[in-house]
Amino acid sequence: MEITFYKYQGTGNDFVMVDNRAKTFPKNNTKIISQLCHRNFGVGADGLILLENDDNTDFRMVYYNADGNESTMCGNGGRCIVAFANKLGVINNKTTFIAIDGLHVAEVNNDIVKLQMIDVDTVTIHENYAFANTGSPHHVQLVENIGDYDVFSNGRKLRNSIYGKEGSNINFVEQTNTNSFRVRTYERGVENETLACGTGVTAVALAMHKLNKIESNTVDLQVEGGNLAVTFDYTDNSYKNILLIGPATFVFKGSIEI
């Protein structure tokens, strides 16, 4: 079987995108999905995303980690599928779509996508870290000298020792200015450091607000693959109108036998 795919990246977080409105993709075959994401034997990506029809919104987003398993929400993947839908002509510059964590509203202008994330009612503060679910679970931990920090070893250890089999994404953070942070993320499912994580930087922004580390509701976040921004409203002890903002770029189109 030959499939047509599109490669997209959002600040280095890269995805294989497939138009599955005709329902021809073997979406329950984890081996095929993991092979497509494999960087030596496939296209190579942090995950695979299917664009499907939905009765009530412009489209449905179905996201798989690089290990082939369907996963929770991916923020940069959400931004990339908006750019993809725009390229296919499914949407113009504004859209409403459904993902595993619920309804999302987004806007694309050139290659910049603003994606509204789910509301977050709880950011839990522990002794050495914070935790928030921003569509996916995220551990947020402040560190020093983040450029030299061993993200892989420490991220893998925390992912398994604290969160067990289900795991959590692990974000290491260093403050660089009043409302600016550098972030490096170990992602479950990929089981390695990725160049960016959209739900991760969203969790970081909210955690830094909860810890009184920022003076604004706009947070700039430097990831290994570029720069993202998160804005939010904080009312009644809840984070609402959360926007994840950054580039989502088409890389190439191809076909492959599976």
N, C-alpha and C positions, 0 to 999 in steps of 0.2 A: 504494500500500500504506500502510495506517495502522498505526502502532506506538504502543503505550503505553509511556511511560518514567517514571522517577522521578528527581528531582534530589536529590542528597545532597552535603553538604560536611563536610569534616573540617578544622577550623581554617582555613577559607577555600579549601582545595584542593577544587575542586568537580568533580562527575562526573555524567554521564548514565548511569543504571542501567537495564538492560533484562533482564527475565525471559525468558531464551531456552531454557527447558527444553523447549519444543515445537519448537525448532530452526527457527524461521521468520525470524530476523533475517538479512539478507544480509551476513554477517560478512566476506566477502572484498571487499566494495565499499568501498575506502578513501575514495572521494569522498563517499559517503553519511555515513560516520562523521565525516569532517572537517567536513562541512556541519552535522551535528547539534551538533558541538562549537563551531562558529563563533559568536562573540559578537554578530555583527551579523545573520547570515542563518540562524541556527539556534537551538537551545536555549541554547548557551553553556556551555562546560565546559573544564577542563584535560584531560579524557579521557573515554572511554566504557568502561563495564564491562558484560560479559555474565555473568549467572548461569546456569550450565548444570548438567545432571545429571552425576553421576560415579558409577561403579560401586562405588568403594571408600571414598568419603568423603561428607559431607553435600552438597557441591556443588563445582563447578569455577568458578574465576574466570578470565575472559579479559579482558585489559586492552589498550586501544588509546590511544595518545597522541592529542593533538588534531589531529595531522597525518594521522590515519587509519590509521597503521601499528601493528600489534600490537607491544607493547613488553615490556620486562622488568618485574620486580615493582614495584608501587606500594604503599607502606606505608599511606598515608592512604586510598587506594582499597581496600586490603585491609580496613581498619577499617570503611569505609563499606559494603562488600558484606556484612560480618557483620551490621551494623545492618539492611541491606536484607533479608537472608535471614530475620532475626528478624521483621521486619514482614510478610513474606510467609507466615510460619508454617513455613518450611522447617526452622528450628532453634528451639530454646528459647534459653537464655542461654549455652550452651556449644556449641562446634562444632569440627570438624576439616574442613578443606577443602584442595583442591589448587589451586595456582597454577603459573605458568610456572617458578618457582624451586624448586618442591617442596611439601612438606606444611606446613600451618600450623595451629596450635591457637589458638583465640581465645575470649574471654568478653565478653559485653555485659551491662551493668547500667545501666538507664535509657539515657542517651545516651553513656556512657563505654565505650569498647571497648579491651580489652587484647589485643594481637595479638602472638603469638610469631613472631619473625623467624627466618631461617635462621642457623645457626651461622656464625661468621666466623673463619677460621684466620689470615688475613693482613691486617695493616694496614701499608702501606708508608710509611715516612717519608722524604721528600725534603727538599732544602734549605729550600724555602719553603712546602711544602704536604705533605699526607698524602693517601693514596689507599686506598679500601676498596670492596669490592663487597659490598653488603648486600642483594643481590637485584637491584640496579641499580648501575652504576658511579658512584662519587662522589669528586670532588676536594674536599678540605677545606683552606681557607686562612684563617689568622688575619689580621684587618685591624683598623684603628683607625677610630673615628668611623663606624661601620657605617650609622648612620642617613642619612648624607650620601654614602655610597659609591655609585658608579655601577655597580650590579650588572649591568645590561643590557649595557653596552659591555664591561666587563671579563670578565663571564661568557661572552659570545659569543666574545671573543678567545681565552680559555683553552680553551673547548670545542672550538674549531676548530684552534688552533695546536698544542696538545699531543696531542689525542686523535683528530684526523683525522675522516674521514667518519662513523665509528661514533659518535664523540663521547662525552662524559661529562657528567653533571650537575655543576654547580659550586656549592659552598657557601662562602659568606663568613661568618666567625665572629668574634664579639667576646665576651670573657669579661666577665660582669657581677657575678659573685660566685664563691665558692669552687667550687660545683658547678653554676653557672648560666651560660648562654650565650645570646646573641642570634644568630639565624641568618637569613640571607637566601640564597635559592637561585635560580640560573638553571637551568631544566630543559630538557634536550634533548627534541626532539619537540614541546614547546610553543614552544621557542625564545624564551623570555622569562622574566622573573622570575615565580614563582608565590607565593601567599601562604603556602604551607607545602609541605614535602616530607617524607614519613614515612621513606623509606629514607635521605634526606639527613640528617635529625637523628639517625638511628641511626648513620650513618657518623661524624657529628660527635662523638657521645658516645664512640664507641670510639677515635677519633683523639685526643681530648682525654685519655682514659685512657692511651693509648700514649705521649703526650707529657708525662705526669705533671702535667697541669693540674688534675686533680680529686683529691679525697680520699675519694670515695664511689663505689659502683657504682649509684647513682641520680643521674641528671643531669636538670636542669630546662632546657628549651629554649624560649625565646621566639621565635616566628616572627611574620611580619607578620599572620597571621590568628588568633593566639591563643597558647596554651601547650600544649606536649607534654612528656612525660617518657619517658625510656628507662632501663630497669634491665637489668642483665646480671650473669652470673657469669664470672670470668676464671680458668680453670684450664688447666694444661699449655699455656700460651701460646696459648690459644684462647678466644674469646668464645662462651659458650653461654647458653641460657635468656634470650635477649634479648627483652625486652618493650617494645613501642611502645604508649604509653598516652595516650589523649586522647578528646575528643568526636567523635562521628560523628552528624550531624544530618540528618533528613529535611527537605527544603525545600518541594518541591511535586511533584504528579503531573500528567501531561498526556498528550496524544496529538498526533501530528503525521503528516502525509502525507509519505512519502519516495518 
